[in-house]
Amino acid sequence: MEYTAIGICSVAVNAGAELKKRFLKLLKVDEELRLAVAGLLGLDTILSELKRLREDFQKFTEVQERRWDENNKR
């Protein structure tokens, strides 16, 4: 059997595509794996930063509302 560069690349691409499919399927069905991958990607840090940003924005809007109320009383 003779191997060519194109044939080997084609096999590698197909193997990579199959691996991606299997990995995505595992992510869908395996919560432990999903959480581990999320942790490795730093999603917990991103979520906590988003939560802090939302809290800061809420405080900002409350301060702005008080300022508008005070200004309207004048």
N, CA, C and O atoms as a Maestro MAE file, in Angstrom:
{
 s_m_m2io_version
 :::
 2.0.0
}

f_m_ct {
 s_m_title
 :::
 protein
 m_atom[296] {
  # First column is atom index #
  i_m_mmod_type
  r_m_x_coord
  r_m_y_coord
  r_m_z_coord
  i_m_residue_number
  s_m_chain_name
  s_m_pdb_residue_name
  s_m_pdb_atom_name
  i_m_atomic_number
  :::
  1 25 0.851 -1.178 0.000 1 A "MET " " N  " 7
  2 3 0.000 0.000 0.000 1 A "MET " " CA " 6
  3 2 0.891 1.233 0.000 1 A "MET " " C  " 6
  4 15 1.846 1.320 0.771 1 A "MET " " O  " 8
  5 25 0.577 2.165 -0.854 2 A "GLU " " N  " 7
  6 3 1.376 3.380 -0.967 2 A "GLU " " CA " 6
  7 2 0.634 4.541 -0.310 2 A "GLU " " C  " 6
  8 15 -0.557 4.746 -0.541 2 A "GLU " " O  " 8
  9 25 1.350 5.284 0.500 3 A "TYR " " N  " 7
  10 3 0.760 6.438 1.174 3 A "TYR " " CA " 6
  11 2 1.201 7.708 0.472 3 A "TYR " " C  " 6
  12 15 2.370 7.860 0.118 3 A "TYR " " O  " 8
  13 25 0.267 8.609 0.274 4 A "THR " " N  " 7
  14 3 0.597 9.913 -0.295 4 A "THR " " CA " 6
  15 2 0.335 10.973 0.754 4 A "THR " " C  " 6
  16 15 -0.415 10.755 1.706 4 A "THR " " O  " 8
  17 25 0.959 12.116 0.570 5 A "ALA " " N  " 7
  18 3 0.774 13.217 1.516 5 A "ALA " " CA " 6
  19 2 -0.689 13.638 1.567 5 A "ALA " " C  " 6
  20 15 -1.216 13.925 2.642 5 A "ALA " " O  " 8
  21 25 -1.339 13.676 0.423 6 A "ILE " " N  " 7
  22 3 -2.753 14.070 0.375 6 A "ILE " " CA " 6
  23 2 -3.612 13.044 1.093 6 A "ILE " " C  " 6
  24 15 -4.531 13.402 1.829 6 A "ILE " " O  " 8
  25 25 -3.317 11.771 0.879 7 A "GLY " " N  " 7
  26 3 -4.079 10.720 1.541 7 A "GLY " " CA " 6
  27 2 -3.921 10.774 3.048 7 A "GLY " " C  " 6
  28 15 -4.897 10.625 3.784 7 A "GLY " " O  " 8
  29 25 -2.700 10.986 3.510 8 A "ILE " " N  " 7
  30 3 -2.446 11.075 4.954 8 A "ILE " " CA " 6
  31 2 -3.141 12.295 5.536 8 A "ILE " " C  " 6
  32 15 -3.740 12.211 6.608 8 A "ILE " " O  " 8
  33 25 -3.070 13.429 4.844 9 A "CYS " " N  " 7
  34 3 -3.741 14.647 5.317 9 A "CYS " " CA " 6
  35 2 -5.246 14.451 5.379 9 A "CYS " " C  " 6
  36 15 -5.903 14.912 6.312 9 A "CYS " " O  " 8
  37 25 -5.787 13.770 4.386 10 A "SER " " N  " 7
  38 3 -7.227 13.513 4.362 10 A "SER " " CA " 6
  39 2 -7.647 12.667 5.555 10 A "SER " " C  " 6
  40 15 -8.677 12.932 6.174 10 A "SER " " O  " 8
  41 25 -6.860 11.658 5.877 11 A "VAL " " N  " 7
  42 3 -7.155 10.814 7.035 11 A "VAL " " CA " 6
  43 2 -7.063 11.639 8.312 11 A "VAL " " C  " 6
  44 15 -7.908 11.512 9.199 11 A "VAL " " O  " 8
  45 25 -6.042 12.482 8.408 12 A "ALA " " N  " 7
  46 3 -5.864 13.316 9.597 12 A "ALA " " CA " 6
  47 2 -7.028 14.286 9.765 12 A "ALA " " C  " 6
  48 15 -7.515 14.481 10.879 12 A "ALA " " O  " 8
  49 25 -7.476 14.894 8.676 13 A "VAL " " N  " 7
  50 3 -8.602 15.829 8.735 13 A "VAL " " CA " 6
  51 2 -9.864 15.103 9.168 13 A "VAL " " C  " 6
  52 15 -10.610 15.600 10.011 13 A "VAL " " O  " 8
  53 25 -10.109 13.927 8.595 14 A "ASN " " N  " 7
  54 3 -11.292 13.151 8.974 14 A "ASN " " CA " 6
  55 2 -11.231 12.738 10.434 14 A "ASN " " C  " 6
  56 15 -12.243 12.778 11.134 14 A "ASN " " O  " 8
  57 25 -10.051 12.341 10.900 15 A "ALA " " N  " 7
  58 3 -9.897 11.955 12.303 15 A "ALA " " CA " 6
  59 2 -10.137 13.161 13.201 15 A "ALA " " C  " 6
  60 15 -10.756 13.036 14.258 15 A "ALA " " O  " 8
  61 25 -9.654 14.321 12.789 16 A "GLY " " N  " 7
  62 3 -9.868 15.539 13.567 16 A "GLY " " CA " 6
  63 2 -11.333 15.915 13.628 16 A "GLY " " C  " 6
  64 15 -11.829 16.326 14.677 16 A "GLY " " O  " 8
  65 25 -12.025 15.779 12.518 17 A "ALA " " N  " 7
  66 3 -13.456 16.094 12.480 17 A "ALA " " CA " 6
  67 2 -14.230 15.143 13.380 17 A "ALA " " C  " 6
  68 15 -15.147 15.560 14.088 17 A "ALA " " O  " 8
  69 25 -13.864 13.871 13.354 18 A "GLU " " N  " 7
  70 3 -14.535 12.883 14.202 18 A "GLU " " CA " 6
  71 2 -14.261 13.171 15.677 18 A "GLU " " C  " 6
  72 15 -15.154 13.057 16.516 18 A "GLU " " O  " 8
  73 25 -13.034 13.539 15.981 19 A "LEU " " N  " 7
  74 3 -12.679 13.871 17.364 19 A "LEU " " CA " 6
  75 2 -13.488 15.071 17.854 19 A "LEU " " C  " 6
  76 15 -13.963 15.076 18.989 19 A "LEU " " O  " 8
  77 25 -13.645 16.084 17.007 20 A "LYS " " N  " 7
  78 3 -14.453 17.256 17.371 20 A "LYS " " CA " 6
  79 2 -15.893 16.860 17.667 20 A "LYS " " C  " 6
  80 15 -16.480 17.307 18.652 20 A "LYS " " O  " 8
  81 25 -16.456 16.018 16.804 21 A "LYS " " N  " 7
  82 3 -17.838 15.572 17.009 21 A "LYS " " CA " 6
  83 2 -17.985 14.846 18.339 21 A "LYS " " C  " 6
  84 15 -18.932 15.088 19.087 21 A "LYS " " O  " 8
  85 25 -17.045 13.957 18.627 22 A "ARG " " N  " 7
  86 3 -17.105 13.192 19.875 22 A "ARG " " CA " 6
  87 2 -16.948 14.111 21.082 22 A "ARG " " C  " 6
  88 15 -17.638 13.950 22.088 22 A "ARG " " O  " 8
  89 25 -16.038 15.074 20.974 23 A "PHE " " N  " 7
  90 3 -15.809 16.011 22.073 23 A "PHE " " CA " 6
  91 2 -17.053 16.860 22.333 23 A "PHE " " C  " 6
  92 15 -17.451 17.040 23.484 23 A "PHE " " O  " 8
  93 25 -17.664 17.378 21.277 24 A "LEU " " N  " 7
  94 3 -18.873 18.189 21.434 24 A "LEU " " CA " 6
  95 2 -20.016 17.373 22.029 24 A "LEU " " C  " 6
  96 15 -20.782 17.876 22.850 24 A "LEU " " O  " 8
  97 25 -20.127 16.114 21.612 25 A "LYS " " N  " 7
  98 3 -21.160 15.248 22.176 25 A "LYS " " CA " 6
  99 2 -20.910 15.031 23.665 25 A "LYS " " C  " 6
  100 15 -21.840 15.069 24.471 25 A "LYS " " O  " 8
  101 25 -19.647 14.805 24.024 26 A "LEU " " N  " 7
  102 3 -19.311 14.636 25.443 26 A "LEU " " CA " 6
  103 2 -19.639 15.890 26.247 26 A "LEU " " C  " 6
  104 15 -20.136 15.799 27.369 26 A "LEU " " O  " 8
  105 25 -19.364 17.049 25.680 27 A "LEU " " N  " 7
  106 3 -19.689 18.298 26.382 27 A "LEU " " CA " 6
  107 2 -21.183 18.408 26.650 27 A "LEU " " C  " 6
  108 15 -21.595 18.912 27.694 27 A "LEU " " O  " 8
  109 25 -21.988 17.939 25.713 28 A "LYS " " N  " 7
  110 3 -23.439 18.013 25.880 28 A "LYS " " CA " 6
  111 2 -23.939 17.083 26.974 28 A "LYS " " C  " 6
  112 15 -24.854 17.439 27.717 28 A "LYS " " O  " 8
  113 25 -23.350 15.898 27.083 29 A "VAL " " N  " 7
  114 3 -23.902 14.890 27.989 29 A "VAL " " CA " 6
  115 2 -23.159 14.761 29.319 29 A "VAL " " C  " 6
  116 15 -23.708 14.201 30.267 29 A "VAL " " O  " 8
  117 25 -21.939 15.259 29.413 30 A "ASP " " N  " 7
  118 3 -21.124 15.060 30.612 30 A "ASP " " CA " 6
  119 2 -20.932 16.387 31.345 30 A "ASP " " C  " 6
  120 15 -20.086 17.199 30.969 30 A "ASP " " O  " 8
  121 25 -21.723 16.595 32.388 31 A "GLU " " N  " 7
  122 3 -21.668 17.865 33.119 31 A "GLU " " CA " 6
  123 2 -20.307 18.089 33.767 31 A "GLU " " C  " 6
  124 15 -19.803 19.212 33.775 31 A "GLU " " O  " 8
  125 25 -19.712 17.042 34.306 32 A "GLU " " N  " 7
  126 3 -18.405 17.181 34.961 32 A "GLU " " CA " 6
  127 2 -17.348 17.669 33.968 32 A "GLU " " C  " 6
  128 15 -16.551 18.552 34.284 32 A "GLU " " O  " 8
  129 25 -17.347 17.091 32.776 33 A "LEU " " N  " 7
  130 3 -16.412 17.526 31.738 33 A "LEU " " CA " 6
  131 2 -16.692 18.968 31.337 33 A "LEU " " C  " 6
  132 15 -15.771 19.766 31.168 33 A "LEU " " O  " 8
  133 25 -17.970 19.293 31.188 34 A "ARG " " N  " 7
  134 3 -18.371 20.648 30.792 34 A "ARG " " CA " 6
  135 2 -17.872 21.676 31.806 34 A "ARG " " C  " 6
  136 15 -17.347 22.722 31.424 34 A "ARG " " O  " 8
  137 25 -18.036 21.379 33.098 35 A "LEU " " N  " 7
  138 3 -17.582 22.301 34.137 35 A "LEU " " CA " 6
  139 2 -16.061 22.401 34.168 35 A "LEU " " C  " 6
  140 15 -15.512 23.479 34.392 35 A "LEU " " O  " 8
  141 25 -15.383 21.281 33.945 36 A "ALA " " N  " 7
  142 3 -13.920 21.299 33.916 36 A "ALA " " CA " 6
  143 2 -13.406 22.160 32.768 36 A "ALA " " C  " 6
  144 15 -12.473 22.944 32.944 36 A "ALA " " O  " 8
  145 25 -14.010 22.015 31.601 37 A "VAL " " N  " 7
  146 3 -13.605 22.814 30.442 37 A "VAL " " CA " 6
  147 2 -13.902 24.292 30.694 37 A "VAL " " C  " 6
  148 15 -13.085 25.155 30.374 37 A "VAL " " O  " 8
  149 25 -15.066 24.583 31.265 38 A "ALA " " N  " 7
  150 3 -15.417 25.977 31.575 38 A "ALA " " CA " 6
  151 2 -14.399 26.577 32.537 38 A "ALA " " C  " 6
  152 15 -13.998 27.730 32.380 38 A "ALA " " O  " 8
  153 25 -13.981 25.800 33.528 39 A "GLY " " N  " 7
  154 3 -12.975 26.279 34.471 39 A "GLY " " CA " 6
  155 2 -11.644 26.539 33.798 39 A "GLY " " C  " 6
  156 15 -10.990 27.544 34.076 39 A "GLY " " O  " 8
  157 25 -11.239 25.643 32.919 40 A "LEU " " N  " 7
  158 3 -9.980 25.832 32.202 40 A "LEU " " CA " 6
  159 2 -10.017 27.064 31.306 40 A "LEU " " C  " 6
  160 15 -8.999 27.727 31.106 40 A "LEU " " O  " 8
  161 25 -11.180 27.360 30.775 41 A "LEU " " N  " 7
  162 3 -11.327 28.540 29.915 41 A "LEU " " CA " 6
  163 2 -11.444 29.833 30.710 41 A "LEU " " C  " 6
  164 15 -11.385 30.921 30.138 41 A "LEU " " O  " 8
  165 25 -11.610 29.722 32.024 42 A "GLY " " N  " 7
  166 3 -11.729 30.909 32.859 42 A "GLY " " CA " 6
  167 2 -13.122 31.505 32.865 42 A "GLY " " C  " 6
  168 15 -13.281 32.686 33.176 42 A "GLY " " O  " 8
  169 25 -14.131 30.721 32.530 43 A "LEU " " N  " 7
  170 3 -15.492 31.257 32.472 43 A "LEU " " CA " 6
  171 2 -16.002 31.670 33.844 43 A "LEU " " C  " 6
  172 15 -16.819 32.585 33.946 43 A "LEU " " O  " 8
  173 25 -15.534 31.010 34.907 44 A "ASP " " N  " 7
  174 3 -15.959 31.402 36.247 44 A "ASP " " CA " 6
  175 2 -15.485 32.814 36.571 44 A "ASP " " C  " 6
  176 15 -16.205 33.582 37.210 44 A "ASP " " O  " 8
  177 25 -14.286 33.155 36.138 45 A "THR " " N  " 7
  178 3 -13.756 34.503 36.348 45 A "THR " " CA " 6
  179 2 -14.561 35.523 35.557 45 A "THR " " C  " 6
  180 15 -14.879 36.599 36.064 45 A "THR " " O  " 8
  181 25 -14.886 35.192 34.333 46 A "ILE " " N  " 7
  182 3 -15.666 36.097 33.490 46 A "ILE " " CA " 6
  183 2 -17.048 36.320 34.092 46 A "ILE " " C  " 6
  184 15 -17.531 37.452 34.136 46 A "ILE " " O  " 8
  185 25 -17.685 35.251 34.557 47 A "LEU " " N  " 7
  186 3 -19.015 35.382 35.158 47 A "LEU " " CA " 6
  187 2 -18.984 36.235 36.418 47 A "LEU " " C  " 6
  188 15 -19.885 37.044 36.637 47 A "LEU " " O  " 8
  189 25 -17.964 36.065 37.246 48 A "SER " " N  " 7
  190 3 -17.894 36.872 38.468 48 A "SER " " CA " 6
  191 2 -17.637 38.340 38.134 48 A "SER " " C  " 6
  192 15 -18.162 39.227 38.806 48 A "SER " " O  " 8
  193 25 -16.840 38.602 37.107 49 A "GLU " " N  " 7
  194 3 -16.609 39.987 36.684 49 A "GLU " " CA " 6
  195 2 -17.886 40.604 36.125 49 A "GLU " " C  " 6
  196 15 -18.175 41.771 36.390 49 A "GLU " " O  " 8
  197 25 -18.650 39.837 35.359 50 A "LEU " " N  " 7
  198 3 -19.925 40.344 34.840 50 A "LEU " " CA " 6
  199 2 -20.895 40.657 35.973 50 A "LEU " " C  " 6
  200 15 -21.606 41.661 35.931 50 A "LEU " " O  " 8
  201 25 -20.920 39.795 36.982 51 A "LYS " " N  " 7
  202 3 -21.795 40.025 38.133 51 A "LYS " " CA " 6
  203 2 -21.386 41.308 38.848 51 A "LYS " " C  " 6
  204 15 -22.238 42.119 39.213 51 A "LYS " " O  " 8
  205 25 -20.088 41.488 39.047 52 A "ARG " " N  " 7
  206 3 -19.607 42.702 39.715 52 A "ARG " " CA " 6
  207 2 -19.931 43.947 38.887 52 A "ARG " " C  " 6
  208 15 -20.319 44.977 39.440 52 A "ARG " " O  " 8
  209 25 -19.776 43.857 37.594 53 A "LEU " " N  " 7
  210 3 -20.096 44.976 36.714 53 A "LEU " " CA " 6
  211 2 -21.575 45.327 36.800 53 A "LEU " " C  " 6
  212 15 -21.935 46.503 36.842 53 A "LEU " " O  " 8
  213 25 -22.431 44.310 36.825 54 A "ARG " " N  " 7
  214 3 -23.879 44.537 36.949 54 A "ARG " " CA " 6
  215 2 -24.205 45.217 38.273 54 A "ARG " " C  " 6
  216 15 -25.028 46.131 38.317 54 A "ARG " " O  " 8
  217 25 -23.562 44.775 39.355 55 A "GLU " " N  " 7
  218 3 -23.795 45.387 40.664 55 A "GLU " " CA " 6
  219 2 -23.329 46.838 40.680 55 A "GLU " " C  " 6
  220 15 -24.020 47.709 41.208 55 A "GLU " " O  " 8
  221 25 -22.155 47.097 40.103 56 A "ASP " " N  " 7
  222 3 -21.645 48.469 40.030 56 A "ASP " " CA " 6
  223 2 -22.578 49.356 39.215 56 A "ASP " " C  " 6
  224 15 -22.825 50.504 39.585 56 A "ASP " " O  " 8
  225 25 -23.094 48.837 38.117 57 A "PHE " " N  " 7
  226 3 -23.997 49.619 37.279 57 A "PHE " " CA " 6
  227 2 -25.299 49.906 38.011 57 A "PHE " " C  " 6
  228 15 -25.859 50.995 37.883 57 A "PHE " " O  " 8
  229 25 -25.784 48.931 38.780 58 A "GLN " " N  " 7
  230 3 -27.001 49.139 39.564 58 A "GLN " " CA " 6
  231 2 -26.797 50.270 40.569 58 A "GLN " " C  " 6
  232 15 -27.671 51.122 40.729 58 A "GLN " " O  " 8
  233 25 -25.653 50.285 41.244 59 A "LYS " " N  " 7
  234 3 -25.346 51.362 42.189 59 A "LYS " " CA " 6
  235 2 -25.290 52.702 41.467 59 A "LYS " " C  " 6
  236 15 -25.802 53.703 41.968 59 A "LYS " " O  " 8
  237 25 -24.671 52.723 40.291 60 A "PHE " " N  " 7
  238 3 -24.574 53.945 39.508 60 A "PHE " " CA " 6
  239 2 -25.957 54.482 39.154 60 A "PHE " " C  " 6
  240 15 -26.209 55.680 39.286 60 A "PHE " " O  " 8
  241 25 -26.853 53.604 38.704 61 A "THR " " N  " 7
  242 3 -28.191 54.068 38.330 61 A "THR " " CA " 6
  243 2 -28.964 54.579 39.544 61 A "THR " " C  " 6
  244 15 -29.747 55.522 39.427 61 A "THR " " O  " 8
  245 25 -28.750 53.965 40.708 62 A "GLU " " N  " 7
  246 3 -29.418 54.449 41.918 62 A "GLU " " CA " 6
  247 2 -28.934 55.846 42.284 62 A "GLU " " C  " 6
  248 15 -29.733 56.702 42.663 62 A "GLU " " O  " 8
  249 25 -27.632 56.080 42.173 63 A "VAL " " N  " 7
  250 3 -27.076 57.407 42.461 63 A "VAL " " CA " 6
  251 2 -27.620 58.425 41.465 63 A "VAL " " C  " 6
  252 15 -27.987 59.536 41.849 63 A "VAL " " O  " 8
  253 25 -27.674 58.055 40.199 64 A "GLN " " N  " 7
  254 3 -28.191 58.971 39.185 64 A "GLN " " CA " 6
  255 2 -29.664 59.309 39.434 64 A "GLN " " C  " 6
  256 15 -30.072 60.459 39.273 64 A "GLN " " O  " 8
  257 25 -30.448 58.323 39.821 65 A "GLU " " N  " 7
  258 3 -31.856 58.577 40.119 65 A "GLU " " CA " 6
  259 2 -32.001 59.557 41.278 65 A "GLU " " C  " 6
  260 15 -32.838 60.458 41.230 65 A "GLU " " O  " 8
  261 25 -31.191 59.385 42.315 66 A "ARG " " N  " 7
  262 3 -31.246 60.319 43.451 66 A "ARG " " CA " 6
  263 2 -30.867 61.726 43.014 66 A "ARG " " C  " 6
  264 15 -31.485 62.700 43.443 66 A "ARG " " O  " 8
  265 25 -29.862 61.833 42.171 67 A "ARG " " N  " 7
  266 3 -29.447 63.157 41.686 67 A "ARG " " CA " 6
  267 2 -30.566 63.816 40.881 67 A "ARG " " C  " 6
  268 15 -30.828 65.009 41.035 67 A "ARG " " O  " 8
  269 25 -31.225 63.035 40.023 68 A "TRP " " N  " 7
  270 3 -32.325 63.589 39.239 68 A "TRP " " CA " 6
  271 2 -33.478 64.013 40.147 68 A "TRP " " C  " 6
  272 15 -34.090 65.060 39.936 68 A "TRP " " O  " 8
  273 25 -33.768 63.200 41.152 69 A "ASP " " N  " 7
  274 3 -34.835 63.551 42.097 69 A "ASP " " CA " 6
  275 2 -34.507 64.847 42.823 69 A "ASP " " C  " 6
  276 15 -35.364 65.718 42.969 69 A "ASP " " O  " 8
  277 25 -33.255 64.974 43.282 70 A "GLU " " N  " 7
  278 3 -32.838 66.195 43.972 70 A "GLU " " CA " 6
  279 2 -32.894 67.394 43.042 70 A "GLU " " C  " 6
  280 15 -33.312 68.477 43.453 70 A "GLU " " O  " 8
  281 25 -32.484 67.218 41.812 71 A "ASN " " N  " 7
  282 3 -32.497 68.304 40.840 71 A "ASN " " CA " 6
  283 2 -33.927 68.731 40.512 71 A "ASN " " C  " 6
  284 15 -34.187 69.921 40.332 71 A "ASN " " O  " 8
  285 25 -34.851 67.785 40.431 72 A "ASN " " N  " 7
  286 3 -36.241 68.107 40.114 72 A "ASN " " CA " 6
  287 2 -36.945 68.829 41.258 72 A "ASN " " C  " 6
  288 15 -37.936 69.521 41.027 72 A "ASN " " O  " 8
  289 25 -36.456 68.681 42.474 73 A "LYS " " N  " 7
  290 3 -37.054 69.363 43.625 73 A "LYS " " CA " 6
  291 2 -36.716 70.850 43.634 73 A "LYS " " C  " 6
  292 15 -37.404 71.623 44.301 73 A "LYS " " O  " 8
  293 25 -35.710 71.258 42.936 74 A "ARG " " N  " 7
  294 3 -35.267 72.663 42.945 74 A "ARG " " CA " 6
  295 2 -36.133 73.533 42.106 74 A "ARG " " C  " 6
  296 15 -35.892 74.736 42.011 74 A "ARG " " O  " 8
  :::
 }
 m_bond[295] {
  # First column is bond index #
  i_m_from
  i_m_to
  i_m_order
  :::
  1 1 2 1
  2 2 3 1
  3 3 4 2
  4 3 5 1
  5 5 6 1
  6 6 7 1
  7 7 8 2
  8 7 9 1
  9 9 10 1
  10 10 11 1
  11 11 12 2
  12 11 13 1
  13 13 14 1
  14 14 15 1
  15 15 16 2
  16 15 17 1
  17 17 18 1
  18 18 19 1
  19 19 20 2
  20 19 21 1
  21 21 22 1
  22 22 23 1
  23 23 24 2
  24 23 25 1
  25 25 26 1
  26 26 27 1
  27 27 28 2
  28 27 29 1
  29 29 30 1
  30 30 31 1
  31 31 32 2
  32 31 33 1
  33 33 34 1
  34 34 35 1
  35 35 36 2
  36 35 37 1
  37 37 38 1
  38 38 39 1
  39 39 40 2
  40 39 41 1
  41 41 42 1
  42 42 43 1
  43 43 44 2
  44 43 45 1
  45 45 46 1
  46 46 47 1
  47 47 48 2
  48 47 49 1
  49 49 50 1
  50 50 51 1
  51 51 52 2
  52 51 53 1
  53 53 54 1
  54 54 55 1
  55 55 56 2
  56 55 57 1
  57 57 58 1
  58 58 59 1
  59 59 60 2
  60 59 61 1
  61 61 62 1
  62 62 63 1
  63 63 64 2
  64 63 65 1
  65 65 66 1
  66 66 67 1
  67 67 68 2
  68 67 69 1
  69 69 70 1
  70 70 71 1
  71 71 72 2
  72 71 73 1
  73 73 74 1
  74 74 75 1
  75 75 76 2
  76 75 77 1
  77 77 78 1
  78 78 79 1
  79 79 80 2
  80 79 81 1
  81 81 82 1
  82 82 83 1
  83 83 84 2
  84 83 85 1
  85 85 86 1
  86 86 87 1
  87 87 88 2
  88 87 89 1
  89 89 90 1
  90 90 91 1
  91 91 92 2
  92 91 93 1
  93 93 94 1
  94 94 95 1
  95 95 96 2
  96 95 97 1
  97 97 98 1
  98 98 99 1
  99 99 100 2
  100 99 101 1
  101 101 102 1
  102 102 103 1
  103 103 104 2
  104 103 105 1
  105 105 106 1
  106 106 107 1
  107 107 108 2
  108 107 109 1
  109 109 110 1
  110 110 111 1
  111 111 112 2
  112 111 113 1
  113 113 114 1
  114 114 115 1
  115 115 116 2
  116 115 117 1
  117 117 118 1
  118 118 119 1
  119 119 120 2
  120 119 121 1
  121 121 122 1
  122 122 123 1
  123 123 124 2
  124 123 125 1
  125 125 126 1
  126 126 127 1
  127 127 128 2
  128 127 129 1
  129 129 130 1
  130 130 131 1
  131 131 132 2
  132 131 133 1
  133 133 134 1
  134 134 135 1
  135 135 136 2
  136 135 137 1
  137 137 138 1
  138 138 139 1
  139 139 140 2
  140 139 141 1
  141 141 142 1
  142 142 143 1
  143 143 144 2
  144 143 145 1
  145 145 146 1
  146 146 147 1
  147 147 148 2
  148 147 149 1
  149 149 150 1
  150 150 151 1
  151 151 152 2
  152 151 153 1
  153 153 154 1
  154 154 155 1
  155 155 156 2
  156 155 157 1
  157 157 158 1
  158 158 159 1
  159 159 160 2
  160 159 161 1
  161 161 162 1
  162 162 163 1
  163 163 164 2
  164 163 165 1
  165 165 166 1
  166 166 167 1
  167 167 168 2
  168 167 169 1
  169 169 170 1
  170 170 171 1
  171 171 172 2
  172 171 173 1
  173 173 174 1
  174 174 175 1
  175 175 176 2
  176 175 177 1
  177 177 178 1
  178 178 179 1
  179 179 180 2
  180 179 181 1
  181 181 182 1
  182 182 183 1
  183 183 184 2
  184 183 185 1
  185 185 186 1
  186 186 187 1
  187 187 188 2
  188 187 189 1
  189 189 190 1
  190 190 191 1
  191 191 192 2
  192 191 193 1
  193 193 194 1
  194 194 195 1
  195 195 196 2
  196 195 197 1
  197 197 198 1
  198 198 199 1
  199 199 200 2
  200 199 201 1
  201 201 202 1
  202 202 203 1
  203 203 204 2
  204 203 205 1
  205 205 206 1
  206 206 207 1
  207 207 208 2
  208 207 209 1
  209 209 210 1
  210 210 211 1
  211 211 212 2
  212 211 213 1
  213 213 214 1
  214 214 215 1
  215 215 216 2
  216 215 217 1
  217 217 218 1
  218 218 219 1
  219 219 220 2
  220 219 221 1
  221 221 222 1
  222 222 223 1
  223 223 224 2
  224 223 225 1
  225 225 226 1
  226 226 227 1
  227 227 228 2
  228 227 229 1
  229 229 230 1
  230 230 231 1
  231 231 232 2
  232 231 233 1
  233 233 234 1
  234 234 235 1
  235 235 236 2
  236 235 237 1
  237 237 238 1
  238 238 239 1
  239 239 240 2
  240 239 241 1
  241 241 242 1
  242 242 243 1
  243 243 244 2
  244 243 245 1
  245 245 246 1
  246 246 247 1
  247 247 248 2
  248 247 249 1
  249 249 250 1
  250 250 251 1
  251 251 252 2
  252 251 253 1
  253 253 254 1
  254 254 255 1
  255 255 256 2
  256 255 257 1
  257 257 258 1
  258 258 259 1
  259 259 260 2
  260 259 261 1
  261 261 262 1
  262 262 263 1
  263 263 264 2
  264 263 265 1
  265 265 266 1
  266 266 267 1
  267 267 268 2
  268 267 269 1
  269 269 270 1
  270 270 271 1
  271 271 272 2
  272 271 273 1
  273 273 274 1
  274 274 275 1
  275 275 276 2
  276 275 277 1
  277 277 278 1
  278 278 279 1
  279 279 280 2
  280 279 281 1
  281 281 282 1
  282 282 283 1
  283 283 284 2
  284 283 285 1
  285 285 286 1
  286 286 287 1
  287 287 288 2
  288 287 289 1
  289 289 290 1
  290 290 291 1
  291 291 292 2
  292 291 293 1
  293 293 294 1
  294 294 295 1
  295 295 296 2
  :::
 }
}
